[in-house]
């Protein structure tokens, strides 16, 4: 399954273009622009599964760096500052990784 089977290609393109400049990525804004905030909890869980590249049940630092490239392969890598801010915003239990429930909470908040 690909992200474009859940989100429209146009919405993904708009979200990627919005955060092209380094240190301009904001997860909540990105989720809103790409349309993820309007999706069902089941669709959000599917997106989490796609982003969880190693199928560990968590999105870790290394996967977060390449977050945008999961949506568009030619997109930039997140900066260390953006990666850390994303992790802090979503990691409700402070274990250094984002679980499916934490991801859903961030998307829908």
Phi and psi in radians as a Rosetta constraint file:
Dihedral C 1 N 2 CA 2 C 2 CIRCULARHARMONIC -2.007 0.35
Dihedral N 2 CA 2 C 2 N 3 CIRCULARHARMONIC 2.830 0.35
Dihedral C 2 N 3 CA 3 C 3 CIRCULARHARMONIC -1.118 0.35
Dihedral N 3 CA 3 C 3 N 4 CIRCULARHARMONIC -0.528 0.35
Dihedral C 3 N 4 CA 4 C 4 CIRCULARHARMONIC -1.268 0.35
Dihedral N 4 CA 4 C 4 N 5 CIRCULARHARMONIC -0.159 0.35
Dihedral C 4 N 5 CA 5 C 5 CIRCULARHARMONIC -1.462 0.35
Dihedral N 5 CA 5 C 5 N 6 CIRCULARHARMONIC -0.195 0.35
Dihedral C 5 N 6 CA 6 C 6 CIRCULARHARMONIC -1.934 0.35
Dihedral N 6 CA 6 C 6 N 7 CIRCULARHARMONIC -0.697 0.35
Dihedral C 6 N 7 CA 7 C 7 CIRCULARHARMONIC -2.010 0.35
Dihedral N 7 CA 7 C 7 N 8 CIRCULARHARMONIC 2.613 0.35
Dihedral C 7 N 8 CA 8 C 8 CIRCULARHARMONIC -1.267 0.35
Dihedral N 8 CA 8 C 8 N 9 CIRCULARHARMONIC 2.542 0.35
Dihedral C 8 N 9 CA 9 C 9 CIRCULARHARMONIC -1.054 0.35
Dihedral N 9 CA 9 C 9 N 10 CIRCULARHARMONIC -0.674 0.35
Dihedral C 9 N 10 CA 10 C 10 CIRCULARHARMONIC -1.094 0.35
Dihedral N 10 CA 10 C 10 N 11 CIRCULARHARMONIC -0.765 0.35
Dihedral C 10 N 11 CA 11 C 11 CIRCULARHARMONIC -1.147 0.35
Dihedral N 11 CA 11 C 11 N 12 CIRCULARHARMONIC -0.701 0.35
Dihedral C 11 N 12 CA 12 C 12 CIRCULARHARMONIC -1.074 0.35
Dihedral N 12 CA 12 C 12 N 13 CIRCULARHARMONIC -0.798 0.35
Dihedral C 12 N 13 CA 13 C 13 CIRCULARHARMONIC -1.037 0.35
Dihedral N 13 CA 13 C 13 N 14 CIRCULARHARMONIC -0.758 0.35
Dihedral C 13 N 14 CA 14 C 14 CIRCULARHARMONIC -1.097 0.35
Dihedral N 14 CA 14 C 14 N 15 CIRCULARHARMONIC -0.742 0.35
Dihedral C 14 N 15 CA 15 C 15 CIRCULARHARMONIC -1.145 0.35
Dihedral N 15 CA 15 C 15 N 16 CIRCULARHARMONIC -0.718 0.35
Dihedral C 15 N 16 CA 16 C 16 CIRCULARHARMONIC -1.145 0.35
Dihedral N 16 CA 16 C 16 N 17 CIRCULARHARMONIC -0.764 0.35
Dihedral C 16 N 17 CA 17 C 17 CIRCULARHARMONIC -1.116 0.35
Dihedral N 17 CA 17 C 17 N 18 CIRCULARHARMONIC -0.569 0.35
Dihedral C 17 N 18 CA 18 C 18 CIRCULARHARMONIC -1.134 0.35
Dihedral N 18 CA 18 C 18 N 19 CIRCULARHARMONIC -0.431 0.35
Dihedral C 18 N 19 CA 19 C 19 CIRCULARHARMONIC -2.157 0.35
Dihedral N 19 CA 19 C 19 N 20 CIRCULARHARMONIC 0.635 0.35
Dihedral C 19 N 20 CA 20 C 20 CIRCULARHARMONIC -1.157 0.35
Dihedral N 20 CA 20 C 20 N 21 CIRCULARHARMONIC -0.641 0.35
Dihedral C 20 N 21 CA 21 C 21 CIRCULARHARMONIC -1.300 0.35
Dihedral N 21 CA 21 C 21 N 22 CIRCULARHARMONIC 2.443 0.35
Dihedral C 21 N 22 CA 22 C 22 CIRCULARHARMONIC -0.962 0.35
Dihedral N 22 CA 22 C 22 N 23 CIRCULARHARMONIC 2.484 0.35
Dihedral C 22 N 23 CA 23 C 23 CIRCULARHARMONIC 1.123 0.35
Dihedral N 23 CA 23 C 23 N 24 CIRCULARHARMONIC 0.424 0.35
Dihedral C 23 N 24 CA 24 C 24 CIRCULARHARMONIC -1.902 0.35
Dihedral N 24 CA 24 C 24 N 25 CIRCULARHARMONIC -0.006 0.35
Dihedral C 24 N 25 CA 25 C 25 CIRCULARHARMONIC -1.343 0.35
Dihedral N 25 CA 25 C 25 N 26 CIRCULARHARMONIC 2.247 0.35
Dihedral C 25 N 26 CA 26 C 26 CIRCULARHARMONIC -2.240 0.35
Dihedral N 26 CA 26 C 26 N 27 CIRCULARHARMONIC 1.991 0.35
Dihedral C 26 N 27 CA 27 C 27 CIRCULARHARMONIC -0.947 0.35
Dihedral N 27 CA 27 C 27 N 28 CIRCULARHARMONIC -0.820 0.35
Dihedral C 27 N 28 CA 28 C 28 CIRCULARHARMONIC -1.086 0.35
Dihedral N 28 CA 28 C 28 N 29 CIRCULARHARMONIC -0.741 0.35
Dihedral C 28 N 29 CA 29 C 29 CIRCULARHARMONIC -1.149 0.35
Dihedral N 29 CA 29 C 29 N 30 CIRCULARHARMONIC -0.730 0.35
Dihedral C 29 N 30 CA 30 C 30 CIRCULARHARMONIC -1.046 0.35
Dihedral N 30 CA 30 C 30 N 31 CIRCULARHARMONIC -0.821 0.35
Dihedral C 30 N 31 CA 31 C 31 CIRCULARHARMONIC -1.083 0.35
Dihedral N 31 CA 31 C 31 N 32 CIRCULARHARMONIC -0.643 0.35
Dihedral C 31 N 32 CA 32 C 32 CIRCULARHARMONIC -1.191 0.35
Dihedral N 32 CA 32 C 32 N 33 CIRCULARHARMONIC -0.842 0.35
Dihedral C 32 N 33 CA 33 C 33 CIRCULARHARMONIC -1.136 0.35
Dihedral N 33 CA 33 C 33 N 34 CIRCULARHARMONIC -0.711 0.35
Dihedral C 33 N 34 CA 34 C 34 CIRCULARHARMONIC -1.352 0.35
Dihedral N 34 CA 34 C 34 N 35 CIRCULARHARMONIC -0.153 0.35
Dihedral C 34 N 35 CA 35 C 35 CIRCULARHARMONIC 1.615 0.35
Dihedral N 35 CA 35 C 35 N 36 CIRCULARHARMONIC 0.065 0.35
Dihedral C 35 N 36 CA 36 C 36 CIRCULARHARMONIC -1.148 0.35
Dihedral N 36 CA 36 C 36 N 37 CIRCULARHARMONIC -0.553 0.35
Dihedral C 36 N 37 CA 37 C 37 CIRCULARHARMONIC -1.152 0.35
Dihedral N 37 CA 37 C 37 N 38 CIRCULARHARMONIC -0.297 0.35
Dihedral C 37 N 38 CA 38 C 38 CIRCULARHARMONIC -1.674 0.35
Dihedral N 38 CA 38 C 38 N 39 CIRCULARHARMONIC 0.012 0.35
Dihedral C 38 N 39 CA 39 C 39 CIRCULARHARMONIC -1.568 0.35
Dihedral N 39 CA 39 C 39 N 40 CIRCULARHARMONIC 2.853 0.35
Dihedral C 39 N 40 CA 40 C 40 CIRCULARHARMONIC -1.287 0.35
Dihedral N 40 CA 40 C 40 N 41 CIRCULARHARMONIC 2.764 0.35
Dihedral C 40 N 41 CA 41 C 41 CIRCULARHARMONIC -0.956 0.35
Dihedral N 41 CA 41 C 41 N 42 CIRCULARHARMONIC -0.590 0.35
Dihedral C 41 N 42 CA 42 C 42 CIRCULARHARMONIC -1.151 0.35
Dihedral N 42 CA 42 C 42 N 43 CIRCULARHARMONIC -0.733 0.35
Dihedral C 42 N 43 CA 43 C 43 CIRCULARHARMONIC -1.161 0.35
Dihedral N 43 CA 43 C 43 N 44 CIRCULARHARMONIC -0.670 0.35
Dihedral C 43 N 44 CA 44 C 44 CIRCULARHARMONIC -1.108 0.35
Dihedral N 44 CA 44 C 44 N 45 CIRCULARHARMONIC -0.686 0.35
Dihedral C 44 N 45 CA 45 C 45 CIRCULARHARMONIC -1.134 0.35
Dihedral N 45 CA 45 C 45 N 46 CIRCULARHARMONIC -0.650 0.35
Dihedral C 45 N 46 CA 46 C 46 CIRCULARHARMONIC -1.131 0.35
Dihedral N 46 CA 46 C 46 N 47 CIRCULARHARMONIC -0.750 0.35
Dihedral C 46 N 47 CA 47 C 47 CIRCULARHARMONIC -1.087 0.35
Dihedral N 47 CA 47 C 47 N 48 CIRCULARHARMONIC -0.758 0.35
Dihedral C 47 N 48 CA 48 C 48 CIRCULARHARMONIC -0.984 0.35
Dihedral N 48 CA 48 C 48 N 49 CIRCULARHARMONIC -0.780 0.35
Dihedral C 48 N 49 CA 49 C 49 CIRCULARHARMONIC -1.049 0.35
Dihedral N 49 CA 49 C 49 N 50 CIRCULARHARMONIC -0.635 0.35
Dihedral C 49 N 50 CA 50 C 50 CIRCULARHARMONIC -1.237 0.35
Dihedral N 50 CA 50 C 50 N 51 CIRCULARHARMONIC -0.684 0.35
Dihedral C 50 N 51 CA 51 C 51 CIRCULARHARMONIC -1.285 0.35
Dihedral N 51 CA 51 C 51 N 52 CIRCULARHARMONIC -0.458 0.35
Dihedral C 51 N 52 CA 52 C 52 CIRCULARHARMONIC -1.368 0.35
Dihedral N 52 CA 52 C 52 N 53 CIRCULARHARMONIC 1.367 0.35
Dihedral C 52 N 53 CA 53 C 53 CIRCULARHARMONIC -0.996 0.35
Dihedral N 53 CA 53 C 53 N 54 CIRCULARHARMONIC -0.629 0.35
Dihedral C 53 N 54 CA 54 C 54 CIRCULARHARMONIC -1.693 0.35
Dihedral N 54 CA 54 C 54 N 55 CIRCULARHARMONIC 0.132 0.35
Dihedral C 54 N 55 CA 55 C 55 CIRCULARHARMONIC 0.954 0.35
Dihedral N 55 CA 55 C 55 N 56 CIRCULARHARMONIC 0.641 0.35
Dihedral C 55 N 56 CA 56 C 56 CIRCULARHARMONIC -1.477 0.35
Dihedral N 56 CA 56 C 56 N 57 CIRCULARHARMONIC -0.208 0.35
Dihedral C 56 N 57 CA 57 C 57 CIRCULARHARMONIC 1.617 0.35
Dihedral N 57 CA 57 C 57 N 58 CIRCULARHARMONIC 0.020 0.35
Dihedral C 57 N 58 CA 58 C 58 CIRCULARHARMONIC -2.472 0.35
Dihedral N 58 CA 58 C 58 N 59 CIRCULARHARMONIC 2.674 0.35
Dihedral C 58 N 59 CA 59 C 59 CIRCULARHARMONIC -1.810 0.35
Dihedral N 59 CA 59 C 59 N 60 CIRCULARHARMONIC 2.033 0.35
Dihedral C 59 N 60 CA 60 C 60 CIRCULARHARMONIC -1.779 0.35
Dihedral N 60 CA 60 C 60 N 61 CIRCULARHARMONIC 3.040 0.35
Dihedral C 60 N 61 CA 61 C 61 CIRCULARHARMONIC -0.725 0.35
Dihedral N 61 CA 61 C 61 N 62 CIRCULARHARMONIC -0.952 0.35
Dihedral C 61 N 62 CA 62 C 62 CIRCULARHARMONIC -1.058 0.35
Dihedral N 62 CA 62 C 62 N 63 CIRCULARHARMONIC -0.687 0.35
Dihedral C 62 N 63 CA 63 C 63 CIRCULARHARMONIC -1.241 0.35
Dihedral N 63 CA 63 C 63 N 64 CIRCULARHARMONIC -0.606 0.35
Dihedral C 63 N 64 CA 64 C 64 CIRCULARHARMONIC -1.119 0.35
Dihedral N 64 CA 64 C 64 N 65 CIRCULARHARMONIC -0.668 0.35
Dihedral C 64 N 65 CA 65 C 65 CIRCULARHARMONIC -0.957 0.35
Dihedral N 65 CA 65 C 65 N 66 CIRCULARHARMONIC -0.657 0.35
Dihedral C 65 N 66 CA 66 C 66 CIRCULARHARMONIC -1.765 0.35
Dihedral N 66 CA 66 C 66 N 67 CIRCULARHARMONIC 0.325 0.35
Dihedral C 66 N 67 CA 67 C 67 CIRCULARHARMONIC -0.894 0.35
Dihedral N 67 CA 67 C 67 N 68 CIRCULARHARMONIC -0.908 0.35
Dihedral C 67 N 68 CA 68 C 68 CIRCULARHARMONIC -1.118 0.35
Dihedral N 68 CA 68 C 68 N 69 CIRCULARHARMONIC -0.580 0.35
Dihedral C 68 N 69 CA 69 C 69 CIRCULARHARMONIC -1.229 0.35
Dihedral N 69 CA 69 C 69 N 70 CIRCULARHARMONIC -0.323 0.35
Dihedral C 69 N 70 CA 70 C 70 CIRCULARHARMONIC -1.238 0.35
Dihedral N 70 CA 70 C 70 N 71 CIRCULARHARMONIC -0.455 0.35
Dihedral C 70 N 71 CA 71 C 71 CIRCULARHARMONIC -1.514 0.35
Dihedral N 71 CA 71 C 71 N 72 CIRCULARHARMONIC -0.760 0.35
Dihedral C 71 N 72 CA 72 C 72 CIRCULARHARMONIC -2.474 0.35
Dihedral N 72 CA 72 C 72 N 73 CIRCULARHARMONIC 1.985 0.35
Dihedral C 72 N 73 CA 73 C 73 CIRCULARHARMONIC -0.954 0.35
Dihedral N 73 CA 73 C 73 N 74 CIRCULARHARMONIC -0.493 0.35
Dihedral C 73 N 74 CA 74 C 74 CIRCULARHARMONIC -1.509 0.35
Dihedral N 74 CA 74 C 74 N 75 CIRCULARHARMONIC -0.018 0.35
Dihedral C 74 N 75 CA 75 C 75 CIRCULARHARMONIC -1.182 0.35
Dihedral N 75 CA 75 C 75 N 76 CIRCULARHARMONIC 2.829 0.35
Dihedral C 75 N 76 CA 76 C 76 CIRCULARHARMONIC -1.323 0.35
Dihedral N 76 CA 76 C 76 N 77 CIRCULARHARMONIC 2.894 0.35
Dihedral C 76 N 77 CA 77 C 77 CIRCULARHARMONIC -1.501 0.35
Dihedral N 77 CA 77 C 77 N 78 CIRCULARHARMONIC 2.496 0.35
Dihedral C 77 N 78 CA 78 C 78 CIRCULARHARMONIC -1.178 0.35
Dihedral N 78 CA 78 C 78 N 79 CIRCULARHARMONIC 2.541 0.35
Dihedral C 78 N 79 CA 79 C 79 CIRCULARHARMONIC -1.257 0.35
Dihedral N 79 CA 79 C 79 N 80 CIRCULARHARMONIC 2.886 0.35
Dihedral C 79 N 80 CA 80 C 80 CIRCULARHARMONIC -1.051 0.35
Dihedral N 80 CA 80 C 80 N 81 CIRCULARHARMONIC -0.675 0.35
Dihedral C 80 N 81 CA 81 C 81 CIRCULARHARMONIC -1.100 0.35
Dihedral N 81 CA 81 C 81 N 82 CIRCULARHARMONIC -0.777 0.35
Dihedral C 81 N 82 CA 82 C 82 CIRCULARHARMONIC -1.157 0.35
Dihedral N 82 CA 82 C 82 N 83 CIRCULARHARMONIC -0.721 0.35
Dihedral C 82 N 83 CA 83 C 83 CIRCULARHARMONIC -1.065 0.35
Dihedral N 83 CA 83 C 83 N 84 CIRCULARHARMONIC -0.802 0.35
Dihedral C 83 N 84 CA 84 C 84 CIRCULARHARMONIC -1.130 0.35
Dihedral N 84 CA 84 C 84 N 85 CIRCULARHARMONIC -0.759 0.35
Dihedral C 84 N 85 CA 85 C 85 CIRCULARHARMONIC -1.117 0.35
Dihedral N 85 CA 85 C 85 N 86 CIRCULARHARMONIC -0.694 0.35
Dihedral C 85 N 86 CA 86 C 86 CIRCULARHARMONIC -1.087 0.35
Dihedral N 86 CA 86 C 86 N 87 CIRCULARHARMONIC -0.819 0.35
Dihedral C 86 N 87 CA 87 C 87 CIRCULARHARMONIC -1.083 0.35
Dihedral N 87 CA 87 C 87 N 88 CIRCULARHARMONIC -0.792 0.35
Dihedral C 87 N 88 CA 88 C 88 CIRCULARHARMONIC -1.086 0.35
Dihedral N 88 CA 88 C 88 N 89 CIRCULARHARMONIC -0.704 0.35
Dihedral C 88 N 89 CA 89 C 89 CIRCULARHARMONIC -1.142 0.35
Dihedral N 89 CA 89 C 89 N 90 CIRCULARHARMONIC -0.566 0.35
Dihedral C 89 N 90 CA 90 C 90 CIRCULARHARMONIC -1.802 0.35
Dihedral N 90 CA 90 C 90 N 91 CIRCULARHARMONIC -0.414 0.35
Dihedral C 90 N 91 CA 91 C 91 CIRCULARHARMONIC -1.431 0.35
Dihedral N 91 CA 91 C 91 N 92 CIRCULARHARMONIC 1.415 0.35
Dihedral C 91 N 92 CA 92 C 92 CIRCULARHARMONIC -1.089 0.35
Dihedral N 92 CA 92 C 92 N 93 CIRCULARHARMONIC -0.545 0.35
Dihedral C 92 N 93 CA 93 C 93 CIRCULARHARMONIC -1.767 0.35
Dihedral N 93 CA 93 C 93 N 94 CIRCULARHARMONIC 0.130 0.35
Dihedral C 93 N 94 CA 94 C 94 CIRCULARHARMONIC 0.962 0.35
Dihedral N 94 CA 94 C 94 N 95 CIRCULARHARMONIC 0.657 0.35
Dihedral C 94 N 95 CA 95 C 95 CIRCULARHARMONIC -1.674 0.35
Dihedral N 95 CA 95 C 95 N 96 CIRCULARHARMONIC 0.095 0.35
Dihedral C 95 N 96 CA 96 C 96 CIRCULARHARMONIC 1.467 0.35
Dihedral N 96 CA 96 C 96 N 97 CIRCULARHARMONIC 0.251 0.35
Dihedral C 96 N 97 CA 97 C 97 CIRCULARHARMONIC -2.698 0.35
Dihedral N 97 CA 97 C 97 N 98 CIRCULARHARMONIC 2.845 0.35
Dihedral C 97 N 98 CA 98 C 98 CIRCULARHARMONIC -1.933 0.35
Dihedral N 98 CA 98 C 98 N 99 CIRCULARHARMONIC 2.082 0.35
Dihedral C 98 N 99 CA 99 C 99 CIRCULARHARMONIC -1.527 0.35
Dihedral N 99 CA 99 C 99 N 100 CIRCULARHARMONIC 2.988 0.35
Dihedral C 99 N 100 CA 100 C 100 CIRCULARHARMONIC -1.040 0.35
Dihedral N 100 CA 100 C 100 N 101 CIRCULARHARMONIC -0.756 0.35
Dihedral C 100 N 101 CA 101 C 101 CIRCULARHARMONIC -1.152 0.35
Dihedral N 101 CA 101 C 101 N 102 CIRCULARHARMONIC -0.692 0.35
Dihedral C 101 N 102 CA 102 C 102 CIRCULARHARMONIC -1.140 0.35
Dihedral N 102 CA 102 C 102 N 103 CIRCULARHARMONIC -0.697 0.35
Dihedral C 102 N 103 CA 103 C 103 CIRCULARHARMONIC -1.087 0.35
Dihedral N 103 CA 103 C 103 N 104 CIRCULARHARMONIC -0.819 0.35
Dihedral C 103 N 104 CA 104 C 104 CIRCULARHARMONIC -1.082 0.35
Dihedral N 104 CA 104 C 104 N 105 CIRCULARHARMONIC -0.730 0.35
Dihedral C 104 N 105 CA 105 C 105 CIRCULARHARMONIC -1.053 0.35
Dihedral N 105 CA 105 C 105 N 106 CIRCULARHARMONIC -0.762 0.35
Dihedral C 105 N 106 CA 106 C 106 CIRCULARHARMONIC -1.118 0.35
Dihedral N 106 CA 106 C 106 N 107 CIRCULARHARMONIC -0.789 0.35
Dihedral C 106 N 107 CA 107 C 107 CIRCULARHARMONIC -1.071 0.35
Dihedral N 107 CA 107 C 107 N 108 CIRCULARHARMONIC -0.753 0.35
Dihedral C 107 N 108 CA 108 C 108 CIRCULARHARMONIC -1.569 0.35
Dihedral N 108 CA 108 C 108 N 109 CIRCULARHARMONIC -0.065 0.35
